[in-house]
Amino acid sequence: MSWPEHTAPRARWRPLVADGFELFSTPDGGTAQRWDKVQTHREQHRGRRGSGLCPDALRIADQLVAAIITSSRLSSAYDARLFNLLDPPMTLDDNALAQLFFAARTHNAWADRPVADELLQLLYDTLKWAPTSANCSPGRFVFVKSTAAKERLRPAMDAGNLDKTMAAPVTVIVATDFAFYEHLGKLFPHAPDARSWFAGKPEAIQTGGFRNGTLQGAYLILAARALGLDCGPMSGFNNAKVDAEFFAGTEVRSNFLVNLGYGDAAGLHRRGPRFEFAEACQIL
């Protein structure tokens, strides 16, 4: 299957068939429609990114993912062939790294431009593949988008964050489900006793949930940038009010917020310095 130039390296989770391997599909059969919408979104912003990966490498990677998903185990010969073809490791080009890190900024002002629901679904369908401990996946994400939902969020916001949050096309409540261990039978089936690692152990629940939920929030930021969105992560809100309004009666608790959309560079502050390697790191 031939992938559209430039759009191929991202939004690869819903093609129908690639080189004989069935890949991810949607329950509602909306694969082709979603791909078309993603492709349109990419074409609108193709000037903002570089692909970073060659088409052959992407095809091979897709085959590997498909094989893992569609079979209980890979044949040793096919397994070896794929991994040999994937060697040496692929690296992102400078444009991709700039989009994720070097040129990415925390935005405070936003263009008057909506973010499609399909893009938000793709955002989650991207970040969910990044690792968490025992695949526990405690992150929960509420995409606050409608005017009515924004008004529910308003009373919880600190004054300094209110206007930019109301103006952002989407505000994500990054939260943690502290009952995450109840799902380990599904998410970590090769360890049938995984639930017992946490059940009745408040310290383990708090540590594991907070650590991995925060990690998934970071994955959300990187996935959003990779998909062409700008981010404005922040604290500066009342967690208790957010939890009462959005998560009452559950074990889900808010962690931090991320405004999403297409940033207006006029609202950026001068970029702050960062520590040098010798100030923050050791090699022992």
N, C-alpha and C positions, 0 to 999 in steps of 0.2 A: 504494500500500500504506500502510495506517495504522499508525503506530508507537505502542507503549504510552507513555502520558504519563509523563514523568520518566525512564523507562528508556532512551528512544530515543537521547539524545546520546552514550551510551557503549555499548560492546559492539555495534557496528554492522557487524561484519565478516562475519557469516554469514547474512544474510537470503537468501531464495530469489530473489524478483523485486521490484523497486521501479519502478513506473511504466514497465513494459515493458523494463527493463534487467536482465539477469541479473547478479547480484553474486557475491560469493565463495561457494563451496560447499566442502563437506568431501569428501575421497576416499571416506569410508565412508558417505556419504549421511546423516550425523547432524546436518544443519543444523537441522531443526525441534527435535530434542531438545535440542541445545546452546542454541538460543535460549530455549527454555522454562526451562532451568536458569539461564541468565543473568538472565532476567526475574524468576524467583523470588528470586535473590540480590539484585537491585535493589530489589524490593518490601520485602525484609526491612530494607533500610537507607535507604529513601527519605527518612527524616528527617535524614540526614547530609549531603545534598547538594542543590544546586539545578541545574536543567538547563542554564541558561546560553545555550542556542541555541533559536531558534524552529523549529517543525516544518517550515515552508516552506523555511527556509534549509538545514535538514538534508536535506530531500528533494532540493533542488537539488545540494547537495554530493555526495550519493549518486549522483545521475545523472552527475555529472562523473566521479567515480571509476569508475563502471561503464563509461562511454563510453571512457575511457582504456584500461581493461583489455580490453574486448571488441572493440576495433578498432585497427588499426595507426595510424590517425590520425583525428582528428575532422574532420568537414566544417567548413569555415570559418564557415558560417552558424550551425551548432549550437554550435561552439566559442564564437563571439562571444555568442550568446544566453545561454549558461550563465555566462560570465564577467561579462556585464552584470548578470545577476540576482544574482550573488554580490557585486556592488559596491553599497554600501560594505562594507569588510571587517567581519566579525563579531568581536565581543569576548566574552569570558567574563564572567559576572556575578560579583558579590562573593562569593557562596557558593562558586562553583567555584574562584575564586582563593584563597579561604580554605582550601579543602580541599587544594589543591595546594601552597600556600606559607604564607600568613599564620598559619593555625591548625595546620598540619602540624608534627608533632614527631618526634624520634628516640626510639623507644620501647625501653624496657629490660625491661618486664614485659608478660605476655601473658595474655589470657583463654584459658580452656580450651575452645577452639573450633577445629575443623579448618578447613583451607583446601582446597577441592575441587580435584581435578586439572584439571577443566574450567576453573576460574578461572585456574589457572597457565598453561594453554594459551592462554586468551584474553589473559592478560598479555603473553605473548610475541608473539602475533598483533597486539597493539596497538603495542608498542614497536618492532617490526621496521620499521615504516613511517617512522620518524624518520630524518633524513639522516645519512649517513657519507660520507667522502671517496671519490669514485668508487664509491659504493655498496658499499664493500669489506666491510662487515658482519663485522668480526672478532670480535665479542662472542660468547662461548659461556656458557651458563647451566646450572648443575647445581642442580636443586631438591632439596636434601637434606631428606627428609621422614620416611622410615621410621625406626624405632628403630635398626635395623641400620646404616643409612646415617649416622645421627647418631653412633653409636659409632665409625664410621670417621673422623669429623671430630674427635671429642673430643681425641685426642692432639695435634692441631695448635693447639688454642685456648689463648690466654693465660688465666691464672687469672681475670682480671677480666671476661672475656667468656664464660667457660665456662657458668655456670649459666643466663644468659639465652638463650644459644644452644641449650642442651639443652631449654629450656622452650618456645622458639618453635615454632609449628606447622611452619614451613618456614624453612630457611636457604639462601639462594641463593649459590652460589659464582659470582661474576662473574669471568669469565676471558677471555683473548684467545687466539685461534688465530693464531700467527705464521706459519702457512702460508696465510693468508687470500688471498694473491695468486694461489694456484692455482685459485681459484674466480671470478676476475674475468671469465673467458670467459662464464660464466653470468650474473654479476651486473652486468657493465658491457659488454654485447656491442657497443655502438656504438664501442668503442675496442679493436679486435682485438689491439693491441700492449700492452694495459694490464699484462699480466703482466710484461713486460720493464721496467716502471717500478720493480719491486721485486726480481725474481729476481736473486740474486747480489749484492744490495746490502744488507748487514746493517743499516746505519744507517737506510736508508729503511724497511726492514721493521720495525725496532724502533720508530721514530718513528710511522709510520703505524698500526701495529697497536696500540700502547699508547694513542695519542691517541683513536682511533676506538673501541676496545674500552671505554675509560673513559667515553667519551661515551654509548655504549649502556648502560652501567651506570647512568648518570644518567637516561637515558630510562626504564629499568626502574623506578626510584624514582617518577618522575612518573606513569608508567602505573599502577603499583600503587596509588598514592594516588587516581588518577582512578577506579579500579575498586573503591574502598572499603576497601582494605587499608592497614594501618599498616606502617611500615618502621623498621628499626633498622640502618642501614648502619654498617660498622665495619672498622677494621684490627684490630690486636691478635691476630694469629694467625701461625703459621709457614707462609709460602708454600711453602717447599721440601717440607715434610711433606704439605701439601695436594696439591701437584703430583705427588709420588711416589705418593700413595694414589689419586688420582682421574684423573690425566692421564698416567700412565706410558706411554712409547713414542709420545707425540704431541708436536706443537709447541704444544700448549695450555698456558698458564701462568696461574695464579690472579692476580687483581688485588686485589679486596676482597670482603667478605661483606655480605649484606643479610638480616637476619632479617625475616620476613614473618608477618603474622597480624592479629589484632584486639587492639590495645594496651590495656593496663590503665593508666589515667591516674594511678593511685596510685604507679606506678613512675617517673614523670617527674621529672627535675630541673627546677629553676627555669630558665626560658629565658634563654640567654645573649644579650648585646647583639650588635649587628651594626654594621659601619662605616656611617657616613652617606655619602651620595652624594659629597660633596666630599672625603672621605677616601679613596675607592676609585676614583673616576672622573674623567675629563677629557672635555670637549667641545672639540675643536680646530677 
